[in-house]
Amino acid sequence: MYSSARIDPGRVRSLFEREQAAFRKRCPQSGVLAGRAKSSQLFGVPMNWMSRWPGDHALDVEHAAGAWLTDVDGHEYMSPATTAADVDRHTGLFAELADELTRPG
């Protein structure tokens, strides 16, 4: 069940920073390629509105097949074209996020 508890902005910032650090560590090659892209693309991305996405850099995809993407660091992901409702139906993702964001400290 979803909670109506207040979401602490400081907690959200802390979780965001933690996830950013984990992303940088998990996807170093994407970071290298993002740095190179800055020399040839505006803000290092193919479309300038992408520069407003959260995070230091985008994920670079090396291979895609069906609903799956593989990044340049070898990690597999479900395509963003798969709807959030599809993911939640199988994983309970929304409930987990609500629990994480409303958990103290």
C-alpha positions in Angstrom: 0.0 0.0 0.0 1.2 3.5 -0.7 2.0 5.8 2.2 0.8 9.3 2.6 3.8 10.2 4.8 5.7 13.3 3.9 8.7 12.9 1.6 11.8 14.6 3.0 13.6 16.6 0.3 16.9 16.1 2.1 16.4 12.3 2.0 15.6 12.5 -1.7 18.8 14.5 -2.4 20.8 12.0 -0.3 19.4 9.0 -2.2 20.0 10.8 -5.5 23.6 11.4 -4.7 24.1 7.8 -3.5 22.7 6.5 -6.8 24.8 8.9 -8.8 27.9 7.6 -7.1 26.9 4.0 -7.7 26.1 4.8 -11.4 29.6 6.4 -11.9 31.2 3.4 -10.4 29.1 0.9 -12.3 29.3 2.6 -15.7 32.8 4.1 -16.1 33.1 3.6 -19.8 29.8 5.5 -20.4 31.4 8.3 -18.4 34.6 8.3 -20.6 32.4 8.3 -23.8 30.3 11.2 -22.4 33.5 13.2 -21.9 34.6 12.6 -25.5 31.2 13.5 -26.8 31.5 17.0 -25.3 34.1 17.8 -27.9 31.7 17.1 -30.8 28.2 17.5 -29.5 26.5 20.3 -27.8 26.6 19.5 -24.0 27.9 16.0 -25.0 24.5 14.7 -26.0 22.8 14.3 -29.4 19.9 16.5 -28.6 20.4 19.5 -26.2 17.2 18.8 -24.2 19.0 15.6 -23.0 21.4 17.8 -21.1 18.6 18.5 -18.6 18.3 14.9 -17.6 19.4 14.1 -14.1 22.9 12.8 -13.7 26.4 13.4 -14.9 26.2 11.6 -18.2 24.0 9.3 -20.3 24.3 5.6 -20.6 25.9 4.5 -23.8 24.2 1.5 -25.4 26.4 -0.9 -27.3 23.8 -3.5 -28.4 20.0 -3.8 -28.4 17.8 -6.8 -29.1 14.1 -6.9 -28.5 13.3 -5.2 -25.2 16.8 -5.5 -23.9 19.8 -3.0 -24.1 23.4 -3.8 -23.3 25.6 -0.8 -22.3 29.3 -0.3 -23.1 30.1 -1.6 -19.6 28.3 -4.9 -20.3 25.2 -4.4 -18.2 21.8 -5.4 -19.5 18.6 -3.3 -19.1 15.0 -3.5 -20.1 14.3 -1.0 -22.8 12.8 2.4 -21.6 10.1 1.8 -24.3 8.7 -0.8 -21.9 6.1 1.0 -19.8 6.4 1.6 -16.1 3.1 -0.2 -15.6 4.5 -3.3 -17.3 7.5 -3.3 -14.9 5.4 -2.6 -11.8 3.0 -5.4 -12.6 5.9 -7.9 -12.4 8.1 -6.3 -9.7 6.1 -4.1 -7.3 8.6 -1.3 -8.2 6.3 1.6 -7.2 5.7 0.2 -3.7 9.4 -0.3 -3.2 10.1 3.3 -4.3 7.4 4.7 -2.0 8.9 2.6 0.9 12.4 3.8 0.2 11.5 7.5 -0.1 9.4 7.6 3.1 11.8 5.5 5.3 13.5 7.7 8.0 17.2 8.5 7.6 
